[in-house]
Amino acid sequence: MLSVKLGFFPLDEALQLGEHCWTPTTIKQMVKLGVEIPSYRRAATNFSELTEVVVSKSRLGDLVKSYGGQMVAQQAAEAEATIKAPAKDDQILWRALPEPDSEVMNVSCDGTMINIRGEGWKEVKMVTISAVETEVALERDEEKEVQLTRHSYRAGLWEAKDFAKQQWAEGCRRGLEKARQIVSVNDGALWIWLIIAMCYAPCVEIIDWWHAVEKIWEAATSLWGQGEPQTVAWVKHQKQRLWAGQLRQLLHQVRLACPRGQPLPDKVRALVSYLFHNRRRMDYLTYRQAGYPIGSGSVESGCKVVVQERMKQAGMRWSRQGAQAMLAWRSVLLSDRWDEVWASLKPTSKLA
């Protein structure tokens, strides 16, 4: 009996038109514009003006969410695969370990907030992985110039335990397992350092320089007032001690600034606690001599370009599913992996 395929046109099949009646290339460019431009309405209008192919903002949002959902699922499966122990009868297949972009690689983590419908403000956790490049000092006493390059990102609305898997998967993809040295620069958040210790030991752990300086400013302001000459002069001297790795002398100066027998102001107490608990992460002289970064600007910049520029415009609120899809897309786009990842996605097709 002759089998007849109903409900399709041969040209649709030849052009690989899916349920949206657009070619895969058209859909790819639609989605990319929706991810890049911080408004589905503007992205849809721009696409229609450029191509004379009409698409509504709601349809564009659906495309971003639909294809982004596939990527979210891929990332989750990848994260689970990197930590899954083989069962007793499984055949063990060793995965290939990628080469890192440089001998020294940096891992930095941070969080930023977005507004989720029905939930309020929720934290997006992000990891930025970068190659550490240094220029050789021409003079013996001249410091090496350090640059962080070739950044990649992974961000999502994850709890810390799920984020740990996700950032580890990104680290494996970037070849951190074969790096000669891993460096991690972060603020003082405990959850971050627990993940770093679990995943990257041995690792050079460094407290972000500017977070440490901020703590010094807060303590000085609580003692003498904001902008006062004594405040400015005291902070200048303590920064010099911190820069030179003289943490013990810095702590001594903090104690001398407070009268004995009186309770320490809250900000001063917070500074002392911060310096004590992070003392092994604040040897800035040694780090600079070794050519390591001392600032977490790479992940702070990542939070701005990956998340805030697209997802924290005035009045924006996201569904959880839509936010996860957009975060996955933005991470891929700004890691320069768009074409690679898009090729791995399955087109939604009425012919399937």
C-alpha positions as CSV (number, residue, x, y, z in Angstrom):
1,M,0.0,0.0,0.0
2,L,1.3,3.5,-0.9
3,S,2.1,5.5,2.1
4,V,1.1,9.2,1.8
5,K,2.6,11.9,4.0
6,L,-0.1,14.4,4.6
7,G,0.1,18.0,5.9
8,F,3.4,19.2,4.5
9,F,4.8,20.8,1.5
10,P,8.0,19.4,-0.2
11,L,9.6,22.9,-0.2
12,D,9.1,23.2,3.5
13,E,11.0,20.0,4.0
14,A,13.8,21.1,1.6
15,L,14.2,24.4,3.5
16,Q,14.0,22.7,6.9
17,L,11.1,24.8,8.0
18,G,9.8,23.9,11.5
19,E,6.6,24.6,13.2
20,H,7.3,28.4,13.0
21,C,7.6,28.3,9.2
22,W,11.1,29.9,9.5
23,T,14.4,28.5,8.4
24,P,16.9,27.4,11.1
25,T,19.1,30.4,10.1
26,T,16.2,32.8,10.5
27,I,15.4,31.4,13.9
28,K,19.0,31.5,15.0
29,Q,19.2,35.2,14.2
30,M,15.9,36.0,15.8
31,V,17.0,34.3,19.1
32,K,20.4,36.0,19.0
33,L,18.8,39.4,18.6
34,G,16.4,38.7,21.4
35,V,19.3,37.7,23.7
36,E,21.5,40.7,22.7
37,I,18.9,43.6,22.8
38,P,17.5,44.3,26.3
39,S,13.9,44.3,25.2
40,Y,11.9,41.7,23.3
41,R,9.8,44.4,21.7
42,R,12.8,46.3,20.4
43,A,14.5,43.1,19.2
44,A,11.3,42.0,17.3
45,T,11.0,45.5,15.7
46,N,14.6,45.6,14.7
47,F,14.5,42.1,13.2
48,S,11.4,42.9,11.2
49,E,12.9,46.2,9.9
50,L,16.2,44.5,8.9
51,T,14.7,41.4,7.3
52,E,11.1,42.3,6.5
53,V,10.1,39.1,8.3
54,V,7.4,40.0,10.8
55,V,7.8,38.5,14.3
56,S,6.0,39.6,17.5
57,K,7.7,40.2,20.8
58,S,5.8,37.3,22.4
59,R,6.8,34.9,19.7
60,L,10.4,36.0,20.0
61,G,10.2,35.4,23.7
62,D,8.8,32.0,23.2
63,L,11.7,31.1,20.8
64,V,14.3,32.3,23.3
65,K,12.6,30.3,26.1
66,S,12.1,27.2,24.0
67,Y,15.6,26.9,22.6
68,G,17.1,28.2,25.8
69,G,15.3,25.4,27.7
70,Q,17.2,22.8,25.7
71,M,20.4,24.5,26.7
72,V,19.5,24.6,30.4
73,A,18.8,20.9,30.2
74,Q,22.1,20.3,28.5
75,Q,24.0,22.2,31.1
76,A,22.3,20.3,33.9
77,A,23.1,17.0,32.3
78,E,26.7,18.0,31.7
79,A,27.0,19.2,35.4
80,E,25.7,15.8,36.7
81,A,27.9,13.8,34.3
82,T,31.1,15.5,35.6
83,I,30.4,14.4,39.2
84,K,28.6,11.1,38.7
85,A,30.5,8.1,40.0
86,P,30.2,5.0,37.8
87,A,28.0,2.1,39.0
88,K,29.6,-1.2,39.9
89,D,29.1,-2.8,36.6
90,D,29.6,0.3,34.4
91,Q,32.4,0.3,31.9
92,I,34.7,3.2,32.9
93,L,35.4,5.6,30.0
94,W,37.9,8.3,30.8
95,R,36.9,11.6,29.3
96,A,39.4,13.7,27.4
97,L,40.8,16.6,29.4
98,P,40.9,19.9,27.5
99,E,44.0,22.0,27.5
100,P,43.7,25.3,29.5
101,D,44.2,28.6,27.7
102,S,47.2,29.5,30.0
103,E,49.3,27.8,32.6
104,V,47.6,29.9,35.3
105,M,43.8,30.0,35.3
106,N,41.5,32.2,37.5
107,V,38.1,31.2,38.9
108,S,35.9,33.9,40.4
109,C,32.3,33.6,41.7
110,D,29.7,36.2,42.7
111,G,26.0,36.8,42.8
112,T,23.6,39.5,41.6
113,M,19.8,39.9,42.0
114,I,17.0,39.8,39.5
115,N,13.2,40.1,39.9
116,I,11.3,36.9,39.5
117,R,7.5,37.0,39.1
118,G,5.7,35.6,42.2
119,E,9.0,35.2,44.1
120,G,10.6,38.7,44.3
121,W,14.3,39.4,44.1
122,K,16.4,36.2,43.7
123,E,20.1,35.7,43.5
124,V,21.8,34.7,40.2
125,K,25.0,32.9,41.0
126,M,27.8,33.3,38.4
127,V,31.2,31.9,37.7
128,T,33.8,33.6,35.5
129,I,36.8,31.6,34.3
130,S,39.7,33.4,32.8
131,A,43.2,32.9,31.5
132,V,45.9,34.7,33.5
133,E,48.5,36.4,31.4
134,T,51.5,38.3,32.7
135,E,54.1,40.5,31.0
136,V,57.7,39.8,32.0
137,A,59.1,42.7,34.1
138,L,62.0,44.5,32.4
139,E,63.5,45.6,35.7
140,R,64.2,43.5,38.7
141,D,62.0,45.5,41.1
142,E,59.3,46.2,38.5
143,E,56.0,44.3,39.0
144,K,54.6,42.0,36.4
145,E,51.5,43.4,34.6
146,V,48.6,41.0,35.0
147,Q,45.7,40.6,32.6
148,L,42.7,38.3,32.7
149,T,41.6,37.3,29.2
150,R,39.4,34.8,27.3
151,H,36.6,34.9,29.9
152,S,33.8,32.4,30.0
153,Y,30.7,32.5,32.1
154,R,28.0,30.3,33.6
155,A,25.1,31.8,35.5
156,G,21.7,30.6,36.8
157,L,19.1,30.7,39.6
158,W,20.8,27.9,41.5
159,E,21.2,27.0,45.1
160,A,24.8,26.7,46.2
161,K,25.0,22.9,45.8
162,D,23.7,23.0,42.2
163,F,25.9,26.0,41.4
164,A,28.9,24.0,42.6
165,K,28.2,21.4,40.0
166,Q,27.6,23.9,37.3
167,Q,30.8,25.9,37.9
168,W,32.8,22.7,38.1
169,A,31.5,21.6,34.7
170,E,32.5,24.9,33.2
171,G,35.9,24.6,34.9
172,C,36.4,21.1,33.4
173,R,35.4,22.5,29.9
174,R,38.0,25.2,30.3
175,G,40.8,22.7,31.1
176,L,41.3,23.7,34.8
177,E,42.2,20.1,35.6
178,K,45.4,20.4,33.6
179,A,46.3,24.0,34.6
180,R,49.7,24.4,36.3
181,Q,48.1,26.7,38.9
182,I,44.6,27.7,39.7
183,V,43.9,31.1,41.3
184,S,40.6,32.2,42.8
185,V,39.9,35.8,43.6
186,N,36.6,36.5,45.4
187,D,35.0,38.6,48.1
188,G,34.6,37.1,51.6
189,A,31.4,35.2,51.1
190,L,31.7,31.8,52.9
191,W,29.6,29.9,50.4
192,I,32.0,30.8,47.6
193,W,35.1,29.7,49.5
194,L,33.5,26.4,50.5
195,I,32.9,25.6,46.8
196,I,36.4,26.7,45.8
197,A,38.0,24.5,48.6
198,M,35.9,21.6,47.6
199,C,36.6,21.8,43.8
200,Y,40.0,23.3,43.3
201,A,42.3,22.3,46.1
202,P,45.2,23.1,45.9
203,C,44.4,26.6,44.8
204,V,45.7,30.1,45.5
205,E,42.8,31.8,47.4
206,I,42.8,35.6,47.2
207,I,40.5,38.1,48.8
208,D,39.5,40.8,46.3
209,W,41.7,43.8,47.0
210,W,38.9,46.4,46.7
211,H,36.6,44.5,49.1
212,A,39.4,44.5,51.7
213,V,40.0,48.3,51.2
214,E,36.3,48.9,51.5
215,K,36.3,47.3,54.9
216,I,39.2,49.6,56.0
217,W,37.2,52.6,54.8
218,E,34.1,51.6,56.7
219,A,36.1,51.1,60.0
220,A,37.9,54.5,59.6
221,T,34.6,56.3,58.8
222,S,33.0,54.8,61.9
223,L,35.9,56.1,64.0
224,W,36.4,59.7,62.7
225,G,33.6,60.4,60.2
226,Q,33.3,60.3,56.4
227,G,35.8,62.5,54.5
228,E,37.6,63.7,57.6
229,P,41.4,64.4,57.1
230,Q,42.2,61.8,59.9
231,T,40.0,59.2,58.1
232,V,41.7,59.8,54.8
233,A,45.2,59.7,56.2
234,W,44.6,56.6,58.3
235,V,43.2,54.7,55.4
236,K,46.1,55.7,53.2
237,H,48.6,54.3,55.6
238,Q,46.7,51.0,56.2
239,K,46.3,50.5,52.4
240,Q,50.1,50.7,52.2
241,R,50.5,48.1,54.9
242,L,48.0,45.8,53.2
243,W,49.6,46.3,49.8
244,A,53.0,45.3,51.3
245,G,51.5,42.2,53.0
246,Q,52.0,43.6,56.5
247,L,48.7,42.2,57.9
248,R,50.0,41.9,61.5
249,Q,51.0,45.6,61.5
250,L,47.7,46.6,60.1
251,L,45.8,44.7,62.8
252,H,48.0,46.4,65.4
253,Q,47.2,49.9,64.0
254,V,43.5,49.0,64.1
255,R,43.8,48.2,67.8
256,L,45.7,51.3,68.6
257,A,43.0,53.4,67.0
258,C,40.5,52.2,69.5
259,P,40.7,53.2,73.2
260,R,41.4,50.3,75.5
261,G,38.6,49.2,77.8
262,Q,35.9,50.4,75.5
263,P,33.8,48.2,73.1
264,L,34.9,48.2,69.5
265,P,32.6,49.9,67.1
266,D,30.7,47.5,64.9
267,K,32.5,48.4,61.7
268,V,35.9,48.1,63.4
269,R,34.9,44.7,64.9
270,A,33.8,43.6,61.4
271,L,37.2,44.7,60.0
272,V,39.1,42.7,62.6
273,S,37.0,39.6,62.0
274,Y,37.4,40.0,58.2
275,L,41.2,40.3,58.4
276,F,41.5,37.4,60.9
277,H,39.3,34.9,59.0
278,N,40.8,35.8,55.6
279,R,44.4,36.3,56.7
280,R,45.8,33.5,54.6
281,R,44.1,35.0,51.5
282,M,45.6,38.5,51.9
283,D,49.3,38.2,51.2
284,Y,49.1,40.7,48.4
285,L,52.9,41.3,48.1
286,T,53.5,37.6,47.3
287,Y,50.6,37.4,44.9
288,R,51.8,40.4,42.9
289,Q,55.3,39.1,42.8
290,A,54.0,35.8,41.5
291,G,52.0,37.5,38.8
292,Y,48.6,36.6,40.2
293,P,45.5,38.8,39.9
294,I,44.3,40.5,43.2
295,G,40.9,41.9,41.9
296,S,37.6,40.1,41.2
297,G,36.7,42.6,38.5
298,S,36.2,39.8,35.9
299,V,33.2,38.3,37.7
300,E,31.8,41.7,38.8
301,S,32.0,42.8,35.1
302,G,30.5,39.5,34.2
303,C,27.5,40.1,36.4
304,K,27.0,43.5,34.7
305,V,27.3,42.4,31.1
306,V,25.7,38.9,31.4
307,V,22.9,39.7,33.8
308,Q,22.3,43.3,34.5
309,E,22.5,44.8,31.0
310,R,19.8,42.5,29.7
311,M,17.7,41.4,32.8
312,K,17.6,44.4,35.2
313,Q,16.2,47.1,33.0
314,A,13.5,49.3,34.5
315,G,10.3,47.4,35.5
316,M,11.6,44.0,34.3
317,R,10.3,40.9,35.9
318,W,11.0,37.4,34.7
319,S,9.4,34.0,34.9
320,R,11.8,31.5,36.5
321,Q,11.9,29.4,33.3
322,G,12.4,32.5,31.1
323,A,15.1,33.8,33.3
324,Q,17.0,30.5,33.3
325,A,16.8,30.3,29.5
326,M,18.1,33.9,29.1
327,L,20.9,33.4,31.6
328,A,22.1,30.3,29.7
329,W,21.9,32.2,26.4
330,R,23.7,35.3,27.8
331,S,26.5,33.1,29.2
332,V,27.0,31.3,25.9
333,L,26.9,34.5,23.9
334,L,29.4,36.4,25.9
335,S,31.7,33.4,26.2
336,D,31.9,33.5,22.3
337,R,30.3,30.0,22.0
338,W,27.1,30.9,20.2
339,D,27.6,29.0,17.0
340,E,29.1,26.0,18.8
341,V,26.1,25.7,21.2
342,W,23.4,26.5,18.6
343,A,24.6,23.6,16.5
344,S,24.0,21.2,19.3
345,L,20.3,22.1,19.8
346,K,17.5,20.3,18.1
347,P,15.1,22.4,16.0
348,T,11.5,22.1,17.0
349,S,9.8,20.7,13.9
350,K,6.3,19.7,12.9
351,L,7.9,17.2,10.6
352,A,9.4,15.2,13.4
